[in-house]
Amino acid sequence: GWARAVRGLLLDVSGVLYDSGADGGVPIAGSAEAVRRIKASGLKLRLCTNETQATRENFVKKLQGMGFDVSVAEVTAPAPAACHILKERGLRPHLLVHDDLVPEFAEIDKTNPNCVVLGDAAENFTYANLNEAFRLLIGMEKPVLISLGRGRYYKETDGLKLDVGAYMKALEYACDVQAEVVGKPSKRFFESALAEMGVPPEQAIMIGDDIVNDVGGAQRCGMRALQVRTGKYRPSDENHPEVKPDAYVNNLAEAVDIILQQ
Amino acid sequence: GWARAVRGLLLDVSGVLYDSGADGGVPIAGSAEAVRRIKASGLKLRLCTNETQATRENFVKKLQGMGFDVSVAEVTAPAPAACHILKERGLRPHLLVHDDLVPEFAEIDKTNPNCVVLGDAAENFTYANLNEAFRLLIGMEKPVLISLGRGRYYKETDGLKLDVGAYMKALEYACDVQAEVVGKPSKRFFESALAEMGVPPEQAIMIGDDIVNDVGGAQRCGMRALQVRTGKYRPSDENHPEVKPDAYVNNLAEAVDIILQQ
């Protein structure tokens, strides 16, 4: 019964459409065809990603190069969501993010910072850069730390890497502040993806490989959520103490098969 | 009444004996004389420090150079305490510490690591080194993270720096483990300092500038504890929600004056 009355699909990207690999990534078998079938069916589609190592433009170019029929206008990502919050609240960020993400903040006033925006800065996570972000925060009358996601780690071809959440915790502890997380599993982030699709939560399904950030987050917004058995999925996820997906599917193609049969 | 029946004094070092400064540090007025008076009085003395950027040998040399009559045998510091634990439990550490601390671990087997020891590594806190420590930990069947202190930050002449506690939190979160803290405010650490002095807690007084790690930690071991108004002391410490020193003193010299009058 979980596939009934669906009008829109939110898809996680890494681990659902493609796997990170040596040359930037390889598509997961059947996923490009599944995206085409979603579009042909008239269902609304939204890519809902925590990607912060590239602008949406470059991210979408990479996906198109792998054969996915997707456009920038279909992507909900943390950096643009953060820009919205910064403008709304008159915040001027100091950025500790990946070099390739900086263009997303081109139109934001960054003079005399009154907050810190933290992304998966990768090689930019240096001792000097972390101390600089810390000093700015601790020097603020009311420190504001905005974190683009709260992931613990991720896998690249040369091994596991600490994700933004680890550095977020370091700054939270040092400054005795609580970061505001933009991106999954933030409720506001899912809600903006739904608003952009024009679909209410009870008519949307989230499909992702992350039991906590994709499945748990979407369910808390009133959506149904599936976990795919691709990407970072592990069999132990099926015994997660707090989150239970509406269904498991082997991959995106299988999910789309079932949904389109309704 | 707090100065009665004292047989031993535990002294924090940075902020009590000297202040960190441009050329490595400047003695706090009256502290060198106070140390000499403690020794002349027959009171037992122990330096109880969380210093992890130098071996005890080099740390003591620096203090002697500033006029303090102290010896290596009088210092209780995290690295030797960690070595004791490593030997006791057959742990082989991967070290993420300051270069100058490495010699303290000379006699410890570091092949095929089954734990990570984290100190204030300063410039060694690189993205690559943090990922390496993380990968080793997450790859262990039962990850063991030993942290030499849990400080949030400290001040150097060129500004505030993130301390070991911030990096400890990052690794704790990424690996979903709880670090074992060696050094103040660990109860075991204070107890070994007391044992080395041969003085029971009720006959000892801790004197420090850190309301939580010095004062709170020592009191939890049954010692009396004074906060000096030097070093990192801040007036707001006097309203600390959880810790109340047995007394405040302006500096070490004043504490010794009062104690020796008994």
Interface residues (C-beta under 8 A of the other chain):
Chain A: A122 E123 F125 T126 Y127 L130 N131 F134 R135 I138 R152 Y153 G159 L160 K161 L162 D163 G165 A166 Y167 K169 A170 L171 E172 Y173 A174 D176
Chain B: A122 E123 F125 T126 Y127 L130 N131 F134 R135 I138 R152 Y153 G159 L160 K161 L162 D163 G165 A166 Y167 K169 A170 L171 E172 Y173 A174 D176
